[in-house]
């Protein structure tokens, strides 16, 4: 089976991002980082840490969706090195249209989806956006990306993207200002065929904040798990207007200009930033509580 890395392979990857709301860039991350990060994951796995990856299975190995956020006391020095990868940094600057836009905050998640014996191979027929039950930003301040630390195969619990839905979602939000999507999900009519990010170690998927996407069960033929870092590439300043007629738009800006000129109100930005502050505060409090418990347990022994 041929591994797909694009809907339209004829497009340069930045243009593919603008048109379809995502782009896969193969081999963007050095293997040395992937090896070091995977060794760190093995430290975290516990009982099955020394087993081959295709022997990592639920329930012995837990599914992880673990945040590591700067300012929350949860960053990891090994995983942090991802954001210093030269080719990745160049790619982020390419999407933003040059250096000096990305705030370089170390905010990311570790995704681990081991083999699930009770599941079946398949892909979710529907997706969501990451703005459930909250104001949906039409323009926003950046994008996210996912770097695979391992080779995967179809149905390895890979993320799927619904190509082009970033434009559909944006048009709906423009036409229905203030509407919130329950749990980030909304029926906007028949959707496109999902694109599955079947990766090799070091591949990176860049994705738009409004593109529908989905996680999936992990039940691949070779039992390979998904092990990836999903990170933010944000600006401090939100984009509050975009006009497709203006020359020199970056690929990121062009991905936000498919529905014509747009100007947004400041209240959505303020509400989302307040929610972000609460989220990071909650992460910090949880990290402090876990550190205190670990300290107390160590003292008791």
C-alpha positions in Angstrom: 0.0 0.0 0.0 1.4 3.4 -1.1 1.8 5.9 1.8 0.0 9.1 1.0 1.5 12.4 2.1 -0.8 14.8 0.3 -4.2 15.1 -1.3 -2.6 16.8 -4.3 1.1 15.9 -4.6 1.6 18.5 -7.3 1.3 21.3 -4.8 4.2 22.6 -2.8 3.5 21.8 0.8 2.9 25.5 2.0 0.3 25.8 -0.8 -1.2 22.4 0.2 -1.6 23.8 3.7 -3.4 26.9 2.5 -5.8 25.0 0.2 -6.5 21.9 2.2 -5.9 23.0 5.8 -3.0 20.7 6.4 0.4 19.6 5.0 2.7 16.7 5.6 6.4 17.3 5.4 8.4 14.0 5.4 11.6 13.6 7.3 11.5 17.1 8.9 12.8 15.9 12.3 16.2 14.4 12.8 16.3 10.7 13.7 18.6 11.5 16.7 15.8 13.5 18.3 13.2 10.8 17.6 15.4 8.2 19.2 16.0 10.4 22.3 12.4 11.3 22.6 11.3 7.7 22.2 13.8 6.6 25.0 12.1 9.2 27.2 8.7 7.8 26.4 10.0 4.3 27.3 10.9 5.7 30.7 7.4 6.9 31.2 5.7 3.7 30.0 6.8 1.5 32.8 6.1 -2.2 32.8 6.5 -2.7 29.0 9.2 -0.1 28.5 11.7 -2.8 27.3 9.4 -4.5 24.9 9.3 -3.9 21.1 6.7 -1.2 20.1 4.4 -3.8 18.5 4.1 -5.4 21.9 2.8 -2.2 23.6 -0.9 -2.9 24.1 -3.8 -1.8 26.3 -4.2 -2.2 29.3 -0.6 -2.9 30.2 0.4 0.3 28.4 -1.9 3.2 28.9 -3.2 5.6 26.2 -1.5 9.0 26.9 -2.6 12.5 26.1 -0.2 14.3 28.4 0.3 18.1 28.2 3.7 19.8 28.7 3.2 23.5 28.8 5.6 26.3 29.5 4.4 28.3 32.6 2.7 25.2 34.0 5.7 23.5 35.4 5.3 20.5 33.0 7.9 21.1 30.3 10.3 18.2 29.5 14.0 18.9 28.6 14.1 16.0 26.2 10.9 16.8 24.3 11.7 20.5 24.4 14.5 19.8 21.8 11.8 19.3 19.2 11.2 23.0 19.0 15.0 23.6 18.4 15.0 21.4 15.2 16.4 23.6 12.4 14.3 22.3 9.6 11.1 22.4 11.7 11.9 26.0 12.7 12.4 26.9 9.0 9.0 25.3 8.1 7.2 27.2 10.8 8.7 30.5 9.6 7.7 29.5 6.0 4.0 29.2 7.0 4.1 32.5 8.9 5.9 34.3 6.1 9.2 34.8 7.7 11.0 35.0 11.1 9.9 36.9 14.1 6.2 35.8 14.2 6.4 32.6 16.3 6.5 33.2 20.0 8.5 29.9 20.6 6.5 28.9 23.7 7.1 25.3 24.7 3.5 24.1 24.6 2.9 20.6 23.4 1.3 17.2 24.2 2.7 13.7 24.1 0.3 11.4 22.3 0.7 7.6 22.8 -1.9 5.3 21.4 -0.8 1.6 21.9 -2.5 -1.3 20.3 -6.1 -1.8 21.4 -7.0 -5.5 21.2 -10.7 -5.0 21.6 -10.9 -2.4 18.8 -11.3 -2.9 15.1 -9.3 -1.3 12.2 -11.1 1.8 10.9 -11.3 5.6 10.7 -13.8 7.9 12.3 -16.3 9.1 9.7 -16.6 12.5 11.4 -14.3 15.0 13.0 -14.2 18.0 15.3 -12.3 21.2 15.9 -10.5 22.1 19.2 -13.0 24.8 20.2 -15.8 22.8 21.9 -18.4 24.8 23.7 -16.5 28.1 23.4 -16.2 31.0 21.0 -14.7 29.9 17.6 -11.9 32.3 16.4 -12.4 33.0 12.7 -8.7 34.0 12.2 -6.8 33.0 15.3 -3.0 33.3 16.0 -1.3 30.3 14.5 -1.5 26.6 13.9 -0.5 23.3 15.4 1.7 20.5 14.2 2.3 16.8 15.0 5.7 15.1 14.8 5.8 11.3 14.7 8.5 9.7 16.7 7.9 6.3 15.1 6.9 4.6 11.9 3.2 3.9 11.8 0.9 2.0 9.5 -2.8 2.4 8.5 -5.1 2.2 11.6 -2.3 2.7 14.1 -4.4 5.2 16.0 -3.2 7.9 13.6 -4.8 11.4 13.4 -7.0 11.9 10.4 -7.7 15.3 8.7 -10.8 16.1 6.7 -9.2 18.1 3.8 -10.6 21.6 3.0 -13.0 21.7 6.0 -11.1 24.7 7.4 -12.7 26.9 4.8 -16.2 25.3 5.3 -16.0 25.8 9.1 -14.8 29.4 8.7 -17.6 30.2 6.3 -20.2 28.8 8.7 -18.7 30.8 11.6 -18.7 34.0 9.5 -22.3 33.4 8.6 -23.3 32.4 12.2 -21.3 34.7 14.5 -21.2 33.6 18.1 -22.4 30.1 17.4 -20.5 27.4 19.4 -20.0 23.8 18.4 -21.0 21.2 21.0 -17.8 19.4 21.9 -16.2 20.9 18.8 -18.5 18.9 16.5 -21.0 20.2 14.0 -22.8 18.6 11.1 -22.0 20.8 8.1 -23.2 18.4 5.4 -21.3 15.6 3.6 -17.6 15.8 4.3 -14.5 14.8 2.3 -12.8 11.5 2.6 -10.5 11.6 5.7 -6.7 11.8 5.2 -4.9 9.5 7.6 -1.4 10.6 8.7 0.5 7.4 8.2 3.9 8.4 9.2 7.6 7.6 9.3 9.7 8.7 12.2 10.5 12.4 11.7 7.5 13.2 9.5 5.5 16.3 10.6 1.9 17.2 9.9 0.9 20.9 10.0 -2.8 21.6 10.6 -5.1 24.6 10.5 -7.0 25.5 13.7 -10.4 25.1 11.9 -9.8 21.9 10.0 -12.0 19.0 11.1 -9.8 16.2 12.4 -10.2 13.0 14.5 -8.3 10.5 16.6 -8.8 6.9 15.8 -8.6 3.4 17.4 -5.3 1.7 17.3 -5.6 -1.7 15.7 -3.1 -2.0 12.9 -2.1 -5.2 11.2 1.4 -5.0 12.6 0.2 -3.7 16.0 2.3 -0.5 15.6 1.3 2.3 18.0 1.1 6.0 17.5 3.8 7.9 19.4 3.9 11.6 18.6 4.3 15.1 19.9 1.6 17.5 19.1 2.7 21.1 19.5 1.6 24.7 19.0 3.1 27.3 16.8 1.4 30.6 17.9 2.0 34.3 17.6 1.5 36.5 20.7 -0.6 38.8 18.5 -3.9 37.5 17.0 -4.6 38.2 13.4 -7.7 40.4 13.3 -8.2 41.0 9.6 -7.2 39.4 6.3 -7.8 40.4 2.7 -7.0 38.0 -0.2 -6.4 41.0 -2.4 -3.4 42.1 -0.4 -0.2 41.0 -2.0 2.4 39.0 -0.2 0.2 37.0 2.1 1.9 34.2 3.9 0.6 30.6 3.4 -0.9 30.8 6.9 -2.7 34.0 6.0 -3.9 32.6 2.7 -5.4 29.6 4.5 -7.5 32.2 6.4 -8.5 34.2 3.3 -10.4 31.6 1.3 -13.7 33.1 2.1 -12.8 36.7 1.2 -11.9 39.7 3.3 -12.5 39.1 7.0 -12.3 41.3 10.1 -13.0 40.0 13.6 -14.1 41.5 16.9 -11.8 41.6 19.9 -14.3 39.9 22.3 -13.6 36.4 20.9 -9.9 36.9 21.4 -10.4 38.0 25.0 -12.7 35.1 25.8 -10.3 32.6 24.3 -7.3 34.0 26.1 -9.1 33.9 29.4 -9.9 30.2 28.8 -6.2 29.6 27.9 -5.0 31.3 31.2 -7.4 29.1 33.2 -6.2 26.0 31.4 -2.5 26.7 32.1 -3.3 27.6 35.7 -5.1 24.3 36.1 -2.1 22.5 34.6 0.2 24.2 37.0 -1.9 23.4 40.0 -2.1 19.8 39.0 1.7 19.6 38.5 2.3 21.2 41.9 -0.1 18.7 43.6 1.6 15.7 41.9 5.0 17.0 42.9 3.9 17.4 46.5 2.5 13.9 46.6 5.7 12.5 45.1 7.7 14.3 47.7 5.6 13.1 50.5 5.8 9.5 49.3 9.6 9.7 49.0 9.8 11.1 52.6 7.7 8.3 53.9 10.1 5.7 52.6 
